[in-house]
Every structure is written in structure tokens, then in C-alpha cells.
Amino acid sequence: LQEKNLDLTWQELYTWYQKSPEWKAAVDRILRAWYYRRPEDPLSERVARELYGENFEGSITRMERYATCACAHFLAYGLRLKERPLYEFKAVDLGNVCHRALELFSKKASEAGGWTVLPEEERKKLIDASVEEAITDYGNSVLYSTARNEQMIVRMKQMLERTVWALTNQLKAGDFVPEAYELRFFGGKIDRIDICETEEQIYVKVMDYKTGSKAFDVVALYHGLQLQLMIYMDAAVEFQKKRHPDKEVIPAGVFYYRIQDPLVDNKEKAERAVLKQLKPDGIIPLGTEILKHLDHNTSGESLAVPVKYNKNGSVSGYSKVVAGEDFSAMMTHAKKQMEDTRTKILNGEAGALPYKRGQESGCDYCPYRHVCGFDVKIPGYEYRDIGTMGKEEAMAAMRIEQRESENDRKGGNQEWV
């Protein structure tokens, strides 16, 4: 008690309660809570390997969940806790239906000759059919339960019409054409792969659809919170190398497309304003040919990709571009993060230590936040504060990592020779 800086009066009171047969048990319980600290109880390596299996499937979503909070990963994939299902249509359901509808439309559009050649009337028919089919496939009958919910179907069709219109305009701006949809690989599923083929090169672009406001974030990538696009690009490049072994395969950018139907104030320039808001966010390896293939227009602000040009023709600092070497470093780092996270999982690391970045934290949307026991008022519980790192610092760390990886490969090759 002296450690807690109690004065003599309170110490005397404590002594009285401790000597009382009636109160001693209650006081002991209070004391245990008083001195409680976060328990150091990681899984043993043996238990972790038995729980997850030596060769568990390490999806990107799973690895990002672990980077958010190791305890949340344990509760989701170890104990397999699930929220009680409710008879309602939530934001995640909207995203799933929109993804499925876009997948169905893409296949129908390809069979009809391609996105850019579809007449507007035919495009609308395919969208309506795709949304209805996606709802049926999803199996959530709540959408047909009330007139209000049925209005959601109308809203989804409007969103998909706007989405397909914008994506079609973005494709028309450059030389890329969709080649694969919903491509599955060991770590997940790529929504769309576009390619641009020349005599000697295959340029590859990866597109991921989102119904939220997600933007590409170098710092989040560094900390393992946003591995998706770079892992997708690595898989897409390998996929194209197998299909075109005689050509050089070049990454040309990774993008999030946010599915939405924005309102604009300027009626006279409404089309351009909407396209500007629906422009995908992402990152592009800097190269003249890559930029020209993505958008033939190389002046002003692109409406197809996050690039803007200065009056002298140079790329503006507001553009989402990096040097080709930096893009490669980000891909290398993402793969290393996947490997390192898998090792940590099998080693049994499962502590409730969520990340924090400014006002954002790993607890914000976590379904386990009421059962994990995390409480910053209890000694030992604290956030992993990643808000102190900036974009340039994260990129510099990944460059060093890339050089070390290259040196290791060169050293290994020389030793083998």
C-alpha cells in the first residue's frame, strides 16, 4: 500500500478491514484489482502451431488483421469468435453485393465485346441484371422485406451505373484493357487486372473496388496495415510472366476505386466534376511511357489516374507517383511483412496491443473490443503509436530493406558460385 502513496489514515483503515473476518475477502479482491496488470500470456509455439496449423492459409486480410491487433487475430482465427448475425443490411453487405455485381457485369460486358464498345442502353440492361443476380447470390432476403429496403436496390443500380460509366471513361483515356476479373491466388482475390501490351512489354495495372473512402497510405503499408495492393501487384506480375514469358512485365500502378455516386454543385461542368471525384486513388511507378499508357493526356489534371502536370510538362508534386525503385521496394516490403507476420502468429504472439495513429486506432471498428480486456487505465495495456512516422521516413526504411535484400541475394549467389 505504501507504493500507492496512501497516507497513514488510509493505511490504518486498510489494516482494520484486513483484520475483520467479515471484510477481509472483499478487501483482498479489491487489492487484486488494484495491482492488476496486463497478463503476459502469449500462446506457446506448440499450441499456436496446433491451433492454426503449420501450413495455414495466410490471406492478406488475415495478415492486416494481425497488424491491427494480434489479440483480434487470435479471437477471430484462433477461437473463431463471431458476432451474432442480425436480420439487417449493413455497409459490409452493400460492399459485398456491389463487388459481386461488378464481377457479373464485367463478365457480361466482356462477352458482349468489352466495356468501351457497349451502347448505353445495353450497358444499363446488363447492370440491372447483374445487381439482381448479385442480390440473389448473396442470399440476403432482407432487401425485399420492406419498401424502404427495396429502395436500396434502386440506389445500388444507380451507384453501379455511375461506377461503370466512370470506369469506362477511365479506360478510354489510355491504352489499358481489362484482362482478368476476380483473380484468385493464395493470398486473396484481385478485383481487376488491366494490361497494356506492346511488342516487347506487358504493362500491368491492378484495380481494387471499395465502398468506403480508403486511400493508399505508405505509412500504413510499412506497418503491415495495408498490404493488399502491393501483394496483388506481385501476384498479377507473376501471372503475366507465365502468360507472356517472352515479354518484359512492368508494374504500371495499383489503385483503389471508391464505389459512390457523388453530387456536384457545378451543373455546367458536372461530368468533369464527377469524373474528378471518382478518379481512383493509388500509386504509380514514375515513367513517361507508363503515364502515357494510363492517360494519353499529359497536361493539366488527369481524370483517369491521380496525376497532375505542371505548365512546363513536369509531373506535379500533388501526383501519386514514386520512383520505380521505390515501387519495387514497397512490393518487397509487403511480401516480407506477410512472411514476418506468419512467423509471429506461429510463435504464439497474441497480445492485445492495437495500433494508434492520431485519432484512429485498431479498436475503432473491432468486434472484439468489449471482450479482449484492453484498457489503457490498466498498467501494461497501451497502444502501439505509429503516428510519429511520416511518409518519407517509412519510404526510407523500405529502401534500406530493399538494398539489404538485394545484397543478401547477391552474396548468396556469389557463395553458391
ABEGO torsion letter per residue (X at the ends): XAAAGBBAAAAAAAAAAAABAAAAAAAAAAAAAAABBBBBBBBBAAAAAAAAEAABBBBAAAAAAAAABAAAAAAAAAAGBBBBBBBBBBAAAAAAAAAAAAAAAAAAAAAAGEAAABBAAAAAAAAAAAAAAAAAAAGBAAAAABAAAAAAAAAAAAAAAAAAAAAAAAAAABABBBABBGBBBAAEBBABBBBBBBAABBBBBBBBBBABABBBBAAAAAAGABAAAAAAAAAAAAAAAAABAABBBBBAEBBBBBBBBBBBABAAAAAAAAAAAABBBEBBBBBAAAAAAABABABEBBAABBBBBBAAGBBBAABBBBBAAAAAAAAAAAAAAAAAAAAAAAAGBABBBBBBBEABBAAAABAAAAAAGBBAABBGBBBBBAAABBAAAAAAAAAAAAAAAAAAAAAAAAAAX
